[in-house]
Each structure stands twice: as structure tokens, then as C-alpha cells.
Amino acid sequence: MAAKYPRPWMTELRKHKGWTTSQLGEVVGISHNYVCAIEQGTRTPRPPLAHRLASALGVDVGLFMPRDVQNEHRQGESA
């Protein structure tokens, strides 16, 4: 079974902008179901989509990486 990486911060940012999942999906070119899956952590966006989402929500694209990947990236920077 694949790991889940919920993104409650994404839901909060989307709602703060006053967007539904459908509206965010329209902005970045995906379905509202896919937006929900990314927010719930059952799907991880590939880099091009992660960049579009990050731009739309005004966050760093690294937030869309699973935690274990984020940790590996940070460890590599400090080496």
C-alpha cells in the first residue's frame, strides 16, 4: 500500500483564496478529483504540476514532495 502524505495546508490555502477544488483544478489544468487526491495525500503531483500548484497557491514547490524526499534533499544541502 502506498504511503499517504496529507496536505492540510494546501486545503487551507485553497480555501483562503476562496477557491473550490474545481476552481483550483481549472487554474492548474486538472480535475477537482485530482486536486482532492493531492490534498488528501493519496496522489503526489509530478514536478510540472507541482510547480503550477505552487505558483497558484503561492508556496514553495518543495512542499509537494513527500516528507522522506524533503528530508533527503535537506540532508544533501548540509553536506
C-alpha positions as CSV (number, residue, x, y, z in Angstrom):
1,M,0.0,0.0,0.0
2,A,1.3,3.4,-0.9
3,A,2.1,5.9,1.8
4,K,-0.2,8.9,2.3
5,Y,1.1,12.4,2.6
6,P,-1.9,14.6,3.5
7,R,-1.5,18.2,2.7
8,P,-4.0,20.1,5.0
9,W,-2.0,23.3,4.4
10,M,-3.0,23.0,0.7
11,T,-6.7,22.8,1.6
12,E,-6.3,25.8,3.9
13,L,-4.6,27.9,1.3
14,R,-7.1,27.0,-1.4
15,K,-10.0,27.9,0.9
16,H,-8.2,31.1,2.0
17,K,-8.2,32.1,-1.7
18,G,-11.9,31.4,-1.8
19,W,-11.4,28.6,-4.4
20,T,-13.2,25.3,-4.6
21,T,-11.3,22.2,-5.7
22,S,-12.9,22.7,-9.1
23,Q,-11.6,26.3,-9.4
24,L,-8.1,25.3,-8.4
25,G,-8.2,22.5,-10.8
26,E,-9.2,24.9,-13.6
27,V,-6.3,27.2,-12.8
28,V,-3.8,24.4,-12.9
29,G,-5.4,22.2,-15.6
30,I,-6.6,19.2,-13.6
31,S,-9.9,17.7,-12.3
32,H,-11.3,18.5,-9.0
33,N,-11.0,14.9,-8.1
34,Y,-7.2,15.0,-8.6
35,V,-7.0,18.2,-6.5
36,C,-8.8,16.3,-3.7
37,A,-6.5,13.3,-4.1
38,I,-3.4,15.6,-3.8
39,E,-4.9,17.4,-0.7
40,Q,-5.7,14.0,0.9
41,G,-2.2,12.7,0.1
42,T,-3.3,9.8,-2.0
43,R,-1.6,11.3,-5.1
44,T,1.7,13.2,-5.4
45,P,1.9,15.6,-8.3
46,R,4.7,15.2,-10.8
47,P,7.1,18.2,-11.0
48,P,5.4,20.2,-13.8
49,L,2.0,20.0,-11.9
50,A,3.7,20.7,-8.6
51,H,5.2,23.9,-10.0
52,R,1.8,25.0,-11.3
53,L,0.1,24.3,-7.9
54,A,2.9,26.0,-6.0
55,S,2.6,29.1,-8.2
56,A,-1.2,29.2,-7.9
57,L,-1.1,28.8,-4.1
58,G,2.0,31.0,-3.6
59,V,4.1,28.3,-1.9
60,D,7.4,26.6,-2.4
61,V,7.2,23.7,-4.8
62,G,9.2,21.5,-2.3
63,L,6.1,21.3,-0.1
64,F,4.6,18.9,-2.6
65,M,7.4,16.4,-2.1
66,P,6.8,13.5,0.3
67,R,8.5,14.1,3.7
68,D,11.1,11.5,3.2
69,V,12.2,13.1,-0.1
70,Q,12.2,16.6,1.6
71,N,14.5,15.2,4.4
72,E,16.9,13.6,1.8
73,H,17.0,17.0,0.0
74,R,17.8,18.9,3.2
75,Q,20.5,16.4,4.2
76,G,22.1,16.8,0.8
77,E,22.2,20.6,1.2
78,S,24.0,20.5,4.5
79,A,26.7,18.0,3.3
